[in-house]
Amino acid sequence: MSVTDRTDGARTVLVTGANRGIGRAIAERFVAAGDTVATLYRSGDLPDGVHGVVADVRDTAAVDAAFSEIEEQHGPVEVVVANAGVTRDQLLMRMSDEDFETVLDTNLAGAFRVARRAAKGMIRARRGRIVLISSVVGLYGGPGQVNYSASKAGLVGMARSITRELGGRGITANVVAPGFIDTAMTQALPEKQQETYLAAIPAGRFGAVQDVAAAVEFLASPGAAYISGAVIPVDGGLGMGH
């Protein structure tokens, strides 16, 4: 039986940036559910059971080649999670064009390249799940993060436009917007800044990567077939109303 004829319910899932943090937890959750999981990543080690292809989401040709390799080995990609992201924090007046362009090209245009390539197979299959990983600061804002906030806000318009284009073909596109999650990035913040952020979170704690992975798993599930163009906050109530 070929991979394209499977009847066991396992899907081929592609998560970008599955080598660390939130992306790693998302990939591990799909592996635990029995799905075939692949990733596009730039460096680092991967979780057990994740098939890695080294590719930069800023490079259209590399994204296309990576998808082709994954499709050949594991069948059509039915779920894509665009998680790869970078930060280049700097105050507006000091932010260089390069700081701005690098973040937009990776976080926003990278998600576009991945979603565009994934859509080819999804349209053919008349089913698919696209999940874009945004951030609470996409709509809440963050000092020193004009580039990052703009890139993450852009994902909302992207998911909603994809929904209007492809919603009639069994394809959903949604956004998950994590708040402050207990990752290396959050742990690197000065202690005083961490305390300030913690005080603003109604849940009284930083999130766990598993909190985000659970939301992504739900949006990729059959139970979420009628949810599209939504922004799901996973932020302990921090961004309410944004």
N, C-alpha and C positions, 0 to 999 in steps of 0.2 A: 504494500500500500504506500502511495507517495504521501509526502507531508501535506499536500494540498487536499487529500481525500480523508483526512483524519475525522473520526466521529467521536473521539473521546472527550471533546469539550475543551481541550487545551488550545490556547491561542498563541500566536507569535506576537510578542510584545517588544517594542523598542523604546528604551529609556535613554535619553542623552545625558551624559555626565553621571553615569552610575558608579563612578569610582569612589565617591565620598558623600558624606552628609545626607541630605534629603534624597538625592538621586539613588544613592546606595540602598537606603531603606525601602524606597519604592520598588527597586529591582528585586530586592530580597523578598518582599511581600508577594510579588507575582510568581517568583520561583516557588515559594512555599505553597502557593495555590495550584501549582502544577502546570503553569504556563511555560512556554519556551521564551526565554528572555535574552534579548541582545542589547548591546549598547554601542553608541558612538562616544568615544572618549579620547582625550589627548594624552594622558599619562596616568600612572598609578596602578595599583592592583585592584582586581575586581572581586565581587562576592562569588562564592561557589555557585556554579550552575549558570553563570551569566556569560554569554558568548560576546567577546569584545572585538570591535573593529576600530582601529585607530583612525580618526577622521576629525577635521576641524569644521565646525558648523558654519564657519565664515567662508567656506570654500564649496561652491555649488557642485563642482565636479567631484569632489571628495565625498560629499553627501550622497550624490547619485550612485557612485561606485560602491559605497558602503551598503546602501539599500539593496543594490543588485546582488551583492555577496550574501547578505542576510536572507533575501528572498530565495536565492538559489539553494541555500543550505537548509532553511527552516520554513519556507513557504511564505505566502503573503503576510505582510504586517497588518494585523487587525487592530492593534492598539498602539498609539504613539504618545509618549510623554516627553514634551519638550521642556527639559529641566536645566540644560547647560546654561551657566551664567557666570558673569564676572562683575567685579566692582572696581571702580577707579574713583574713590570718593575724594572730592575737593570742593571748596567753596566756589560759587558761581564765578566770581571775579577772577579766580585763579585757575579755573578749569580750562585745560587746553582743548583744542579741536580734537587732538588724538585721544584724550581721555574720554571725550564725549562719543566720538565715532567708534572707538573700540567696544565700548559697552553696548551701544545701539546695534552694532554689527553682530555681536555675539548673542545678546539677550533677545533682541527683537527680530532682526533679519535672520538670525540663526534659526529661531523658531519658525519663521516663514519658510525657509528653505526645507526644513524637515517636514512641516505640515504639507507643503506643496508636493513633495516627493511621495509622501505617504498616501496622499489623496488619490494618486493614480491607481493604486491597487484597490483602495477602498471603494472607489467609484465602480470599478469592474465587479467587485464582490457585492456591491450594494449594501455594505455594512462597514462600520468602523467607529473607533473612538479616538478623538484627539483631545489631549489634556495639556494645557499650557500652564507652567508653573510661574506664577506672578509673585507678588509680595504685597503686604499691607501698605508699604510705602508707595505703591503704584497709585493709590488714591488718597492716602493719608499724607504723603509727602515726607521728606526727611532732609534736614539740613546737610549740605555737602553731598547731596545725592540727586542733583538735577538730572544727570545722565541716567542713573539707575532707575529713578522714579519714572522718568519718561519712557524708558524701555519697558518697564513692567506695566505701566498704564496702557501702552500700545497694544499689549497682548489682549486686553479686553475688547478693543475694537476689532482686532484680528479674529478672535473666536466668534464674535457676533456676526461678522461679515461672512465667515466660513459657514456658520449656521444658516444664514439666509441663502447661500449658494448651494449647499449640499444637504440641507436638512431633509429634503424629500427623498434622499437616496439611502436612508438608514444610517447616516453618519452624524454623530454629535461632536460638538466642539465646545469645551468648557474650560474655565480658568479656576485654578486653586490658588488662593492668596494667603500664604503662610504669614504669621506674625513673627515674633521673636522666638526662634527655635533654638534649642540647646545644641548648637553645633560649634565647631572650631571657630567659625566667624564670630558668633556671639560671645564665646568664651574669651576671645581676644580683646573685647571691648574693656576700657577702664572700669574698675569696680564701681566707681561712683555713677558712671553712665548706666551700667547694668542695673543698679538700684533704682535709678530714675525711671528706666523703662519698666522694671518690675512693678513699680508703684502705679503705673498707668494701666496695667493689665487686670481687668476685673477677676480673671481666674486665679490671680495671685501666683502664677508660676510661668516660667518659660515653657513653650511647647516641646514635645519630643518629636523626633523625626518620624516615629511610628504614627503620630497623630495625623501628619500630612499624608503618609503612605495609605492610611485607612480611607481618607477622603478620595484619593486618586483611585484606589481599588473600587470604591463604590461607583464613581463616575464611569469606570470602565466596565461595570457589570451590566447584565441584562436588565436589572431592576432600575437602571438609570436611563433607559431607552428614550424616555420622554423629557429628559432634562438636557437642554442645549442652550448655549449662549449665556450660561449662568456663571456668576462669580461666587465661589464657595470660600468664605473666609475660614482659616484655621488659625485663629489668633487670640483665643481666650477672651474675646469681646473687645480687644484693643481698638479696632477700627470701626466700631458700630456706626452705621449711618454714612459711611464713606463708600 
